[in-house]
Amino acid sequence: EVQLVQSGAEVKKPGESLKISCKGSGYSFTSYWIGWVRQMPGKGLEWMGIIYPGDSDTRYSPSFQGQVTISADKSISTAYLQWSSLKASDTAMYYCANTVLGYWGQGTLVTVSS
Amino acid sequence: QLVLTQSPSASASLGASVKLTCTLSSGHSSYTIAWHQQQPDKGPRSLMNLNSDGSHSKGDGIPDRFSGSSSGAERYLTISSLQSEDEADYYCQTWDTGKWVFGGGTKLTVL
C-alpha cells in the first residue's frame, strides 16, 4: 500500500525555524518527484517546490524560492520542508504529494503566532 | 506560459450529472493532467490522471461515477449520479519540466 505520512501539527513563534517531514512507503521513493503544496485558510492549492529523491534535484516555485528549503533523505524515504525564520504569514496547511502515482500526505498544519 | 483555467463554481442536483472543465493554455494541448478532489475540511485526494486522448487511470477506490475525457486543450471531469459527498473543491494539475501547475479550483455545490 502506497502511503505518504507527514509529521504532526506545529505551533511556532515568528522567527523560529521549523522542519516538517513526509515519509513515503509502498513504492520506489527514489523514482518519483515529490512535491510540497501550501494551502492557506480558505484558499486553493499552491505548488511550492519538488524534489527527486533519487539525486535530490530540487526545483522551486518562484513564489517560494529563497523562502523555504526542500530536501530528502533517500535512505529513510523521507522528504523535508524547512523554514529558517518563520513569519505569521506562513500559517497554513502543508501537503506533500506524489501526483504521478496519485497519493497525498495527510497534511501538516503549521501555525505561527506570537 | 503553462496555465490551467477552471471555472470558480459549479452546481448540479442530487442524482444528476455534472461536467467540470480544465483548460490548458495555448501550446500545451498535449499535456496530461490530474484531477484532485478536496472535500470540506479534508486533504486532497487524487481522482485520476487524464491524457490528451481521453484515456485515464483512476486512483484506488475511486467510484465508476467519476470519469474523464479530453477535447483539444480541454480536460473534463464528469461525475454522474451525484451524491452529497461529491460536494467539494476540484482541482486540476499538470507537470512541466521542473514544475507543477495547479488550476484555481472549482467549487461544486450539490443542490
HADDOCK unambig.tbl for C-alpha pairs under 7 A between the chains (distance, minus, plus):
assign (segid A and resid 44 and name CA) (segid B and resid 104 and name CA) 6.30 0.50 0.50
assign (segid A and resid 44 and name CA) (segid B and resid 105 and name CA) 6.69 0.50 0.50
assign (segid A and resid 45 and name CA) (segid B and resid 102 and name CA) 6.85 0.50 0.50
assign (segid A and resid 46 and name CA) (segid B and resid 102 and name CA) 6.94 0.50 0.50
assign (segid A and resid 47 and name CA) (segid B and resid 100 and name CA) 6.35 0.50 0.50
assign (segid A and resid 47 and name CA) (segid B and resid 101 and name CA) 6.81 0.50 0.50
assign (segid A and resid 59 and name CA) (segid B and resid 98 and name CA) 5.75 0.50 0.50
assign (segid A and resid 59 and name CA) (segid B and resid 99 and name CA) 6.85 0.50 0.50
assign (segid A and resid 102 and name CA) (segid B and resid 46 and name CA) 5.08 0.50 0.50
assign (segid A and resid 102 and name CA) (segid B and resid 59 and name CA) 6.34 0.50 0.50
assign (segid A and resid 103 and name CA) (segid B and resid 46 and name CA) 6.41 0.50 0.50
assign (segid A and resid 104 and name CA) (segid B and resid 44 and name CA) 6.86 0.50 0.50
assign (segid A and resid 104 and name CA) (segid B and resid 45 and name CA) 6.66 0.50 0.50
assign (segid A and resid 106 and name CA) (segid B and resid 43 and name CA) 6.13 0.50 0.50
assign (segid A and resid 107 and name CA) (segid B and resid 43 and name CA) 6.66 0.50 0.50
